[in-house]
Amino acid sequence: MSLTFICLLCLCLLLPAHSVAQAHLSESAIRTLIDDTFSVMQQHYIEPEVVASTKQFVVSRFEQGQYASIYSLEDFAEIIGKEIRNITGDAHLSMFTIKPNKKVTHILKHKTGKLTYNFAFEQVSYLDGNIGYLKFNKFHSDEKAKETADAAFNFLKQSDGMIIDLRDTIGGSPDLVQYLLGYFLPNKTPLWEVLDQKGQQLYSVINSNNPKHERFQQDYPIWILTSGQSASATEFFAGVMQANNRAEIVGETTAGAGYYVGVQPVTPELIFRISLSKPVISINKQNWEKTGIKPDINVSAVDALNYAKRVAYESVTNR
């Protein structure tokens, strides 16, 4: 074996893995991927009327050489996915890659921490005035999250009011939203309807949970804390509670991520996480995409808990 060959072999071993394992995406390949991406978007996106102008903007930037940093399929997913999300203002939109034949889901994975510990239920306690306090950070999709919720609500059932802290709650499962609403609203209460691209109703969701107790359905005040980061399923819960006069929202207008999301393949390895349908709150027919849920009491998120504590204490002690 020649010395030259040995040196070249060593150099290859030192190069980044994708430099050896993946070919550079050519300009024609990138343009084809852009066309394929927007073909999928036109077919499935809940707002098909914005697709043409969004594509025009992306193609224009491509032709100006703005995407020269795209080397691999992963680069394309990150850069073009972020571009489409920023243009549309739809916080749910993104792209990612998978290995061929791998099962794909729209459910986001999180690093171990507040979004995973105890199914994202962080704190439950009693405050002055016998006010219950519950903080959780995600509407977790795992069925065991319902058991955790039951335990928390059972602990709080002797309280005279409740503060639900959703300031750090990023969203999650509409199924858990429906389950939790069962503690606060009568059975068979219409919650929301889901509409397709043409505004036609796909299905409706009603309150069908039989809660472990009915303490919170009596004369029981509730305050929900929000921030500009409270998103998606969080807005489902807060919006339905507010619209049904079951809670006062204290804090900031929420993020405005108001669509149902799913996944569609662009190629076997490139996946589009895309908004597919539109929920509207049954009682007022409102959706909160890009507008958010507006608070009843508008205060900065950092001050919302102290404000709600004071309001809650005065409310229950002056009864």
Secondary structure, 3 states (H helix, E strand, C coil): CCHHHHHHHHHHHHCCHHHHHCCCCCHHHHHHHHHHHHHHHHHHCCCHHHHHHHHHHHHHHHHCCCCCCCCCHHHHHHHHHHHHHHHHCCCCCEEEECCCCCCCCCCCCCCCCCCCHHHHEEEEEEECCCEEEEEECCECCCCHHHHHHHHHHHHCCCCCEEEEECCCCCCECHHHHHHHHCCCCCCCCEEEEEECCCCCEEEEEECCCCCCCCHHHCCCCEEEEECCCCCCHHHHHHHHHHHCCCCEEEECCCCCCCCEEEEEECCCCEEEEEEEEEEEECCCCCCCCCCCCCCCEECCHHHHHHHHHHHHHHHHHCC
